[in-house]
Structures are given as structure tokens and as C-alpha cells.
Amino acid sequence: MWDIIFNHISKRVIQKTSGGILFNRRGFSTICRLIYGCGFFVLLGSEVQAGIKEDVEKVIRNQFGDSISLSMEKLVLDNNNKSAVEKKVHQRFVNDFIYVWTIKDDDSVKAYGLLDNVKGLSMPITFLVIYDPDGKILDTGVIKYREPYGGEIASPSWTAQFKGRNAKSNYAVGGEIDGISGATISVYSMATGVMKLSLLFPLIKSQL
């Protein structure tokens, strides 16, 4: 299988000419989309990709301290809930599941962390949204940004704009949410992705 993939990449990315070898940027972009479509860099099988889980839990502990207890689960999305949210925000879920962390302190649920992915220009953006039990955003963080440009969306000063929002809030870029020059696609994808999880949260709360 890997021989087939390598040959496909070679044909699209590398072009031989009389003057030597040229790097085909358009072909590279195609390969990025192919990899993205396979979810290769996002989630492998039913497990969170190596390093992602640790990064998520580091963000959570920075927010709540080391005394909390964490439990993670893979939550398969109900098709009706999934479709309803997708239609409302005009953005699809990358997978038919998300990962959820339940955050407890002395057996009392303090918050929930939802991990999902959205498509950037050509690569997925892995992000975390932490909600209180009522669905209000406590924190948002970009866990993995893979594009060469637009990494400013991972800045705490930008993600702080989502704090306090919920399913009824406005997530419009250029209005409630500031844009970032040179990162238009990533900004819109991220803002829509956070809104998507905010709308999903009340629908899955009873399952958590």
C-alpha cells in the first residue's frame, strides 16, 4: 500500500524536465488534501494520535490545576444531532465522533473538554473547547496547527474571544470574532468549529 502512495506522491509532486527536477506546488497541495481526507494526521483509528492526548491534558491542568481527575472517552455522534448542527453552521464534522474529557474535582464535575478538528487551507486544525456543565466556554486552545501560515489563531489573545460564549452566542468573524490578516480560512474554520461544538454540547450533555 505504501508503495502505491509513494508512487502517487512522486508523480504529482516531482516533475522531471530537461533542466532538472521541479517541485510541483499544485501537486503538493493535492497530496495534502489527500492526506487530510484520510485523516492521517488527525486521528489514527480509535485512538488519539500520539502526543495529542498529552497536550490536551496539559491544557486542562493548566486551567484547573493538578488536583483534578480526568477521564477521556470517544463519543460517537448521533446522526440526527450531527446533521442538524452541520446544517446550521454549514460546516461538516471531520469524523463521526469526537473525544470528550470529563473534568472532576472531588467527584464533582467541573467541566468538559471537547476535542475536534476543522479543515484549514489544506491541513486539519486540532482544537479543544472546555465547557462548564451549563455549556459556557471556559477556555479554547489550538492543540495542533499544521499550516505553514496563520498560526496566530493559536495565540491565547485570539482564542480568548470565545470565553463566555455558548450555543446562543454570535461567532461571526469580523463582528464578534476578530479576523487575522493572512489567516482568513483558518479563522473562519476555527470560529465555525467552536460554534459547531457549542451547538452540539447541549445535544450530547445527557450522554456525558
C-alpha positions in Angstrom: 0.0 0.0 0.0 2.8 2.4 0.9 4.5 1.8 -2.4 1.3 2.9 -4.2 1.0 6.0 -2.1 4.7 6.9 -2.6 4.4 6.5 -6.4 1.3 8.6 -6.4 3.0 11.4 -4.4 6.1 11.2 -6.6 4.1 11.6 -9.8 2.2 14.6 -8.5 4.9 16.5 -6.5 8.0 15.9 -8.6 8.3 16.7 -12.3 11.4 15.8 -14.4 12.3 18.3 -17.0 15.3 18.8 -19.3 16.6 21.4 -16.9 16.3 19.0 -13.9 13.6 18.3 -11.3 10.9 20.7 -10.5 8.7 20.7 -7.3 5.1 20.9 -8.2 3.4 23.1 -5.6 -0.1 22.3 -7.0 0.6 18.6 -6.8 1.8 19.0 -3.2 -1.4 20.8 -2.3 -3.3 17.9 -3.8 -1.4 15.4 -1.7 -2.1 17.5 1.4 -5.8 17.3 0.7 -5.4 13.5 0.1 -3.7 13.0 3.4 -6.3 15.3 5.1 -9.1 13.3 3.6 -7.6 10.1 5.0 -7.4 11.6 8.5 -3.8 10.5 8.6 -2.5 13.4 10.7 -5.6 13.8 12.8 -6.8 10.7 14.4 -5.5 7.1 13.9 -8.2 4.5 14.3 -10.0 4.8 17.6 -7.0 6.3 19.5 -5.9 9.9 19.8 -2.7 10.5 17.8 0.4 10.2 19.9 1.1 13.4 21.7 -2.3 14.9 21.2 -3.8 13.4 24.4 -0.9 14.6 26.5 -1.2 18.1 25.0 -4.9 18.2 25.7 -4.5 17.2 29.3 -1.7 19.7 29.8 -4.0 22.5 28.7 -6.7 21.2 31.0 -4.4 21.0 34.0 -3.1 24.5 33.4 -6.7 25.7 33.6 -7.8 23.7 36.7 -4.6 22.6 38.5 -3.2 19.1 39.2 -5.7 18.1 41.8 -8.4 17.3 39.2 -9.2 13.8 37.8 -9.6 13.3 34.1 -11.4 10.7 32.1 -11.4 10.5 28.3 -13.9 8.9 26.0 -14.5 8.6 22.3 -18.1 9.8 21.7 -19.8 8.6 18.5 -22.2 11.3 17.3 -25.8 10.6 16.7 -26.6 11.1 13.0 -29.6 13.3 13.6 -27.7 15.6 16.0 -24.7 15.6 13.7 -26.7 16.6 10.6 -28.7 19.2 12.5 -25.6 21.0 13.7 -23.8 20.7 10.3 -26.8 22.3 8.5 -27.0 25.1 10.9 -23.3 26.1 10.7 -22.6 25.0 7.1 -19.6 23.0 8.1 -19.2 19.3 8.4 -17.6 17.3 11.1 -14.4 15.7 10.0 -15.3 12.4 11.7 -18.5 10.8 13.1 -17.0 11.1 16.6 -15.3 13.5 18.9 -13.2 13.0 22.1 -14.5 14.2 25.4 -12.7 14.7 28.7 -14.7 14.8 31.9 -13.0 17.1 34.4 -13.8 16.3 38.1 -12.7 17.7 41.4 -13.7 15.6 44.5 -16.1 13.6 42.4 -17.9 16.8 41.3 -17.9 17.5 37.5 -16.2 20.9 36.9 -16.1 21.0 33.2 -16.0 19.0 29.9 -13.3 19.3 27.2 -14.3 18.5 23.6 -11.6 17.8 21.0 -12.4 18.1 17.4 -10.8 19.0 14.0 -11.6 21.5 11.3 -10.1 22.0 7.9 -7.7 24.8 7.4 -6.3 25.8 4.0 -5.1 22.3 3.2 -4.5 20.6 6.6 -6.6 19.9 9.7 -6.6 22.0 12.8 -7.0 20.1 16.0 -8.6 22.2 18.7 -10.0 21.9 22.2 -13.0 23.7 23.8 -13.6 23.5 27.5 -17.2 24.0 28.7 -18.7 24.4 32.1 -21.7 22.0 32.9 -24.1 24.6 31.5 -22.4 24.8 28.2 -20.5 28.1 28.6 -17.0 28.2 27.2 -14.3 28.4 29.8 -11.3 28.1 27.5 -10.3 27.3 23.9 -7.0 26.1 22.6 -5.4 25.1 19.3 -3.8 21.7 20.1 -2.2 21.1 16.7 -1.8 23.6 13.8 -0.2 22.2 10.7 -0.3 25.0 8.1 2.9 27.0 7.4 1.0 30.3 7.8 -1.8 31.6 10.0 -0.5 30.1 13.3 -1.7 33.3 15.0 -5.0 31.6 15.7 -3.3 29.6 18.4 -2.5 32.8 20.3 -4.2 32.9 23.7 -5.1 36.5 22.9 -7.2 35.4 19.9 -8.7 32.2 21.4 -9.7 34.2 24.5 -12.5 35.8 22.4 -14.5 32.6 22.8 -14.6 32.7 26.6 -18.1 33.1 28.0 -19.9 32.1 24.8 -22.4 29.3 24.4 -24.8 27.8 21.9 -26.8 31.1 21.6 -23.8 33.3 21.1 -22.7 35.1 17.9 -19.5 33.7 16.3 -19.4 35.9 13.3 -15.9 36.7 12.1 -15.4 40.4 11.6 -18.2 41.2 14.1 -17.9 39.3 17.4 -14.8 37.5 16.5 -11.7 39.4 15.2 -10.1 38.3 11.9 -6.4 37.8 11.4 -4.6 39.1 8.3 -3.2 36.2 6.3 -5.2 33.5 8.1 -8.7 34.1 6.7 -9.6 30.5 6.0 -8.2 29.2 9.3 -10.0 31.9 11.3 -13.4 31.2 9.7 -12.9 27.4 10.1 -11.9 27.7 13.7 -14.7 30.1 14.6 -17.2 27.9 12.9 -15.8 24.8 14.5 -16.1 26.3 18.0 -19.7 27.3 17.3 -20.4 23.8 16.0 -19.2 22.2 19.3 -21.2 24.8 21.3 -24.3 23.8 19.4 -23.5 20.2 19.8 -22.8 20.3 23.6 -26.5 20.6 24.8 -27.4 17.7 22.5 -24.8 15.4 24.0 -24.8 16.6 27.6 -27.0 13.7 28.8 -24.5 11.2 27.4 -21.6 12.5 29.3 
